[in-house]
Amino acid sequence: MKLRKVRFSFLALAVILGAGSALATTVKTNPLREATQYYWNGSGYAVAGVEGYDYVCEWSQFGTCTYVFDSATGTYKRSKYGKISFLR
C-alpha cells in the first residue's frame, strides 16, 4: 500500500513539472521580435509593418528578412533570417 502512494506521488510530481515547463517555454518572449522591424529596400531601411499581416519571412539560406535598430551603436542589427514577402 505504501508503494502505491509513493508511485502516485512521483507520477503527480512528473505531471505538474511537465505542465509547468511547457507553460514556461510558451510564455518566454524574444525582445527583438517586439521591437520595430525594418527591412532593407535597396537604398535604406524602412518600417516593415506587422509580421503575418503586412509581410511574412520566407525561408532563404543566406538572406535577412528584418532588422532592428540598436540605439546604443546607431546601427541596424539582423533580427530574422529569410526573405521578406509583402502581403499587402
SULKA-V655451 format. One record per pair of residues at least 6 apart in sequence whose C-alpha atoms are under 6 Angstrom apart, sorted by the first residue. I is the first residue (numbers start at 1). J is the second residue. Records with the same first field share a line. If there is no record, write none. Layout:
# SULKA-V655451
I: J / J
This chain:
# SULKA-V655451
37: 48 / 66 / 67 / 68
38: 45 / 46 / 47 / 48 / 66 / 67
39: 45 / 46 / 48 / 66 / 67
54: 86 / 87 / 88
55: 85 / 86 / 87
56: 84 / 85
57: 65 / 82 / 83 / 84
58: 82 / 83
59: 82
60: 82 / 83
63: 81 / 82 / 83
64: 81 / 82
65: 80 / 81 / 82 / 83 / 84
66: 79 / 80
67: 76 / 77 / 78 / 79
68: 76 / 77 / 79
69: 75 / 76
70: 76
